[in-house]
Amino acid sequence: MGPFRLLALLSLSVVACGGATDARVVDAPLPTGTLAPTARPSTPAPTTTPTATADPATHLAGGGSRLAAIAAGVPFNGHLLISDVGNRRIVEIAPSGEMTWSFPAADDAAAAALGPWDDAYYAPDGTTITANSAVSNTVIAIDRATRRIRWQAGTPGKASKGATGFSSPDDAVTALDGTVYVADILNCRVVHLSASGAYLGAIGNGRCVHDPPTSFASPNAAYPTADGGLVVTEITGAWIDRLAGDGTLLWTVHPPVTYPSDAVPYPDDSVLVADYISPGQVVRVAKDGTVIWRFDAAKQLHGPSSVQPLAANRIAISDDFGNRVLIVDPTTNEILREYTAVGGVKLKITDCVDFRPD
């Protein structure tokens, strides 16, 4: 989810991050904030009225791994949420590929001006979607039923710090308690927001040095875990950190990847992480760095940045510059489905994928 924006601002990050000079660069043209959609399709209403899931933890990043294995021939059960950055939209699809929801609404010019959205995630109750934009330095919460913005954090169009701003915010994810964690990449911290978008505080002192939880070297994700903790991914130096609910460090590992992007937790404390390079890969690693699973699609992944377990035998992968989302069976490494267009529009830089079970 969205480490390309750090790369696009690499010259700034060297200054702002106090010497974080070893951020990795993907060998692909990088998008800017001026991309326009090739078309604006009509937007269907949600296919169902959002309701709380029986197990809210399945809505957390990686929570789909709790679900039972899916039968052959079925890509997944539920819906996927895709950040289609190049088309300045967020779309939801059913397993068939049919678009069941999108944002912004055609008549919502104010919301459209805050995009493009690098990442978008369902809240645990399924009624709200949080999204972030590095271009506008904002985080928003969207009412899924009405497609209207509930709240907005950050100063639109201005990179800043402190309680009112972000500098390249990444992966705004809602925890089980309703609060939201945001990786503030160029400020080298993790920001904690209330359920209404108010600033609650930050983890990290702003020094871009790997010393969690005191400081983080360009963090690009901070995923809430079912036990109230966080999994933080640091770009510089390639680290993954596991924090407890009280903020203390449980473990940190240097995974066998070049550019770790958005590690998501499994119930066994292993993590699934994308390697945001080209050719890229996806690996599942234990907390000691042992590789449990690896997938590289015969070296054909082009800047993958986001992964989501959908079931015991299904994983979704956002292959950003491949302009597609893949569904993979990790038990066979078979690609079961490839989504390249939604609502009659070809996907263009798929910077994030999230999942809600039905």
C-alpha positions in Angstrom: 0.0 0.0 0.0 1.5 2.7 -1.2 5.3 2.8 -0.7 5.6 4.3 -4.2 4.9 7.7 -2.8 8.0 7.5 -0.6 9.9 6.7 -3.7 8.4 9.6 -5.6 9.6 11.8 -2.7 12.9 10.1 -2.2 14.9 13.3 -2.4 12.8 14.8 0.3 13.0 11.7 2.5 16.8 11.9 2.7 16.5 15.3 4.2 13.4 14.8 6.3 14.4 11.4 7.7 17.9 12.3 8.9 19.9 10.2 6.5 17.5 7.4 5.6 19.3 7.0 2.4 19.0 3.3 1.7 15.3 3.2 0.8 14.9 0.9 -2.2 13.7 2.1 -5.6 11.5 0.0 -7.8 12.4 -0.1 -11.5 9.0 1.2 -12.7 7.7 4.6 -13.6 6.1 6.2 -10.6 2.6 7.7 -10.6 2.0 11.4 -9.7 -0.9 13.2 -8.1 -2.2 14.3 -11.5 -3.4 11.0 -12.9 -7.0 11.2 -14.3 -9.5 8.4 -14.6 -10.0 6.9 -18.1 -13.7 6.8 -17.4 -16.1 7.3 -14.5 -18.4 4.3 -14.4 -21.8 4.3 -12.8 -21.6 3.3 -9.2 -23.9 0.6 -7.8 -25.1 0.7 -4.2 -23.7 -1.8 -1.8 -25.2 -5.2 -2.5 -26.0 -5.7 1.2 -26.7 -3.5 4.2 -23.5 -3.4 6.2 -23.8 -5.3 9.5 -21.3 -6.3 12.2 -19.6 -9.6 11.5 -19.9 -12.4 14.1 -16.2 -12.3 14.4 -14.9 -8.8 13.9 -11.3 -10.0 14.0 -11.8 -11.5 10.5 -11.9 -7.9 9.3 -8.5 -7.1 10.6 -5.5 -7.3 8.2 -4.7 -11.0 7.9 -8.0 -12.0 9.7 -9.1 -14.0 6.7 -6.6 -16.6 7.6 -8.9 -17.7 10.4 -11.5 -18.8 7.8 -11.9 -22.4 6.6 -10.4 -23.6 3.3 -12.4 -22.8 0.2 -13.5 -25.4 -2.3 -11.9 -25.7 -5.7 -13.2 -23.3 -8.4 -14.1 -20.6 -5.9 -11.7 -17.6 -5.8 -12.9 -16.4 -2.4 -16.1 -15.8 -0.4 -16.9 -12.2 0.4 -15.7 -8.9 -1.2 -12.4 -7.3 -2.0 -11.7 -3.6 -1.7 -9.1 -2.3 -4.2 -7.4 1.1 -4.3 -7.2 1.9 -8.0 -4.8 4.8 -7.7 -4.3 5.6 -11.4 -8.1 5.9 -11.8 -8.5 7.9 -8.6 -11.1 5.6 -7.2 -11.7 2.9 -4.6 -13.7 -0.1 -5.8 -15.2 -3.2 -4.3 -15.7 -6.4 -6.2 -17.5 -9.7 -5.7 -15.7 -13.0 -6.6 -17.1 -12.7 -10.1 -15.3 -9.4 -10.6 -18.5 -7.4 -10.6 -18.2 -4.0 -9.1 -20.5 -3.8 -6.0 -19.3 -0.4 -4.6 -17.0 2.5 -5.5 -15.8 5.8 -4.2 -16.1 8.8 -4.7 -19.7 9.3 -5.8 -20.0 11.1 -9.1 -21.6 14.1 -7.4 -19.0 14.4 -4.6 -16.4 16.8 -6.0 -15.0 17.6 -2.6 -14.2 14.0 -1.9 -12.7 13.5 -5.3 -10.4 16.5 -4.7 -8.8 14.7 -1.7 -7.6 11.7 -3.8 -6.1 9.7 -5.2 -6.3 7.2 -2.3 -3.3 4.9 -2.0 -5.0 2.6 0.5 -8.4 1.7 1.7 -9.6 -0.7 4.5 -12.8 -1.9 6.0 -13.4 -1.2 9.7 -14.0 -4.3 11.8 -17.8 -3.7 11.8 -17.8 -3.4 8.0 -19.8 -0.1 8.0 -16.8 2.3 7.6 -13.9 2.4 5.2 -10.7 4.3 6.0 -8.5 5.7 3.3 -5.3 7.7 3.0 -3.7 9.9 0.3 0.0 10.7 0.2 -0.7 13.4 -2.5 -3.1 15.3 -0.3 -1.6 14.2 3.0 -5.0 13.3 4.4 -6.8 10.4 6.0 -10.6 10.0 5.7 -13.3 7.8 7.0 -16.1 6.9 4.5 -19.6 5.8 5.4 -20.0 2.7 3.3 -23.7 2.9 3.0 -23.9 6.6 1.9 -20.4 7.0 0.4 -20.0 10.3 2.3 -17.0 11.3 4.3 -17.5 10.9 8.1 -14.3 12.7 9.1 -11.1 13.9 7.7 -7.6 14.2 9.4 -4.6 16.1 8.1 -4.2 19.4 6.3 -5.2 18.9 2.6 -2.4 19.7 0.2 0.1 20.4 2.9 2.8 18.1 4.4 3.2 18.8 8.1 3.7 17.1 11.5 2.4 17.3 15.0 -1.2 16.7 15.9 -2.7 18.2 12.8 -0.7 16.8 9.9 0.9 14.0 8.0 3.8 13.7 5.5 3.1 10.8 3.2 0.5 8.9 5.3 0.2 5.2 4.6 -2.3 2.4 5.5 -4.9 3.9 7.8 -6.3 0.7 9.5 -9.0 0.5 12.1 -8.3 -1.6 15.2 -10.9 -3.7 17.1 -11.6 -0.8 19.5 -12.5 1.5 16.6 -9.4 3.6 16.7 -7.2 4.1 13.7 -3.4 3.6 13.2 -1.6 5.4 10.3 2.0 5.0 9.3 3.3 8.5 8.8 6.2 7.7 6.5 8.3 10.9 6.2 7.6 11.9 9.8 8.9 8.4 10.8 6.1 7.7 13.3 2.9 5.8 13.7 -0.1 8.1 14.4 -3.0 7.0 16.5 -6.4 8.5 15.8 -9.7 8.2 17.6 -12.8 6.6 16.1 -13.8 10.2 15.1 -10.4 11.1 13.6 -9.0 13.0 16.5 -5.3 12.9 17.3 -4.6 10.6 20.2 -0.8 10.5 20.0 2.0 8.9 18.1 4.5 6.0 18.5 8.1 7.0 17.6 10.0 10.2 18.3 10.4 11.2 14.7 14.0 10.1 14.3 14.3 7.9 11.2 16.3 5.2 13.0 15.4 1.5 13.5 14.9 1.4 17.3 11.3 0.3 17.9 9.2 1.5 19.6 11.4 4.5 20.3 11.9 5.3 16.6 11.1 3.8 13.2 13.0 4.1 9.9 10.4 5.2 7.4 7.4 3.0 8.6 5.0 2.2 5.7 2.4 0.2 7.7 1.2 -0.4 11.2 -1.4 -3.2 11.3 -3.5 -3.8 14.4 -3.5 -7.3 15.7 -6.4 -9.2 17.4 -4.7 -8.9 20.8 -4.4 -5.1 20.6 -0.9 -4.9 19.3 0.7 -3.7 16.0 2.8 -5.1 13.2 5.0 -2.3 11.9 6.9 -2.4 8.6 10.0 -0.2 8.2 11.3 0.5 4.7 14.9 1.6 5.6 16.9 -1.4 6.6 14.0 -3.7 5.8 12.5 -4.5 9.2 9.2 -5.9 10.6 8.4 -5.1 14.2 5.8 -6.7 16.5 4.5 -4.5 19.3 2.3 -5.5 22.2 -0.9 -3.8 23.2 1.0 -1.6 25.7 3.5 -0.5 22.9 6.5 -2.6 24.1 8.5 -4.5 21.5 7.8 -8.2 21.4 10.2 -9.0 18.5 11.8 -7.5 15.4 13.0 -9.4 12.4 14.9 -8.6 9.2 12.9 -10.7 6.6 14.5 -12.1 3.4 13.1 -9.2 1.3 14.6 -6.0 -0.2 11.7 -3.7 0.4 9.1 -5.0 3.0 5.7 -3.6 2.3 2.7 -3.9 4.7 3.2 -7.0 6.7 0.0 -8.5 8.0 -0.2 -10.9 11.0 -1.4 -14.5 11.1 -2.8 -15.9 14.4 0.4 -17.9 14.9 2.4 -14.7 15.0 3.9 -15.2 11.6 3.5 -12.4 9.1 2.8 -12.2 5.4 4.7 -9.4 3.6 5.1 -8.2 0.0 8.5 -7.3 -1.4 8.0 -4.1 -3.3 10.5 -4.5 -6.1 10.5 -5.8 -9.6 10.5 -8.7 -10.0 8.9 -8.9 -6.6 7.7 -11.6 -4.3 5.5 -12.4 -1.3 6.8 -14.3 1.7 5.3 -15.6 4.9 7.9 -15.5 7.7 8.0 -16.6 11.3 9.2 -14.2 14.0 12.7 -15.6 13.8 12.8 -15.0 10.0 12.2 -18.5 8.9 10.4 -18.6 5.5 7.2 -20.5 5.8 5.9 -19.8 2.2 7.2 -17.9 -0.8 5.5 -16.8 -4.0 7.0 -15.0 -7.0 4.8 -16.0 -9.9 7.8 -17.0 -12.0 9.4 -13.5 -11.4 6.4 -11.8 -13.0 5.3 -9.6 -10.0 5.9 -6.0 -10.7 6.0 -4.0 -7.5 3.6 -5.9 -5.3 2.8 -3.9 -2.2 -0.3 -5.4 -0.5 -1.4 -8.9 0.6 -4.4 -10.2 2.4 -5.2 -13.8 3.5 -8.8 -14.5 2.5 -9.0 -18.1 3.8 -6.8 -20.9 4.9 -6.0 -21.6 1.2 -6.5 -18.2 -0.4 -4.3 -15.1 -0.5 -5.0 -11.8 -2.5 -2.0 -9.9 -3.9 -2.0 -6.4 -5.2 0.5 -6.4 -8.0 0.7 -2.6 -8.3 2.5 -2.0 -11.6 1.2 -5.2 -13.0 -2.2 -3.3 -12.7 -3.9 -6.4 -11.3 -5.0 -8.3 -8.2 -4.2 -12.0 -8.0 -5.9 -14.7 -6.0 -3.4 -17.4 -5.1 -3.7 -20.8 -3.4 -0.7 -21.0 -1.0 -1.0 -24.7 -0.8 -0.3 -25.1 -4.5 1.1 -21.7 -5.5 -1.5 -21.7 -8.3 -3.0 -18.4 -9.5 -6.7 -19.0 -9.3 -8.0 -15.7 -10.6 -6.5 -12.4 -12.0 -8.6 -9.2 -11.9 -7.4 -6.6 -14.3 -10.5 -4.4 -14.9 -13.4 -3.3 -12.7 -16.6 -1.7 -13.9 -15.5 -1.7 -17.5 -12.3 0.3 -16.6 -8.8 -1.3 -16.6 -7.1 -1.2 -13.2 -4.2 1.2 -13.1 -1.7 0.9 -10.2 -3.5 -1.3 -7.6 -1.9 0.0 -4.5 -4.0 -1.9 -1.9 -6.3 -4.8 -1.5 -8.5 -5.5 1.6 -11.1 -8.1 2.3 -14.4 -8.5 4.1 -16.0 -11.9 4.6 -19.8 -12.2 4.1 
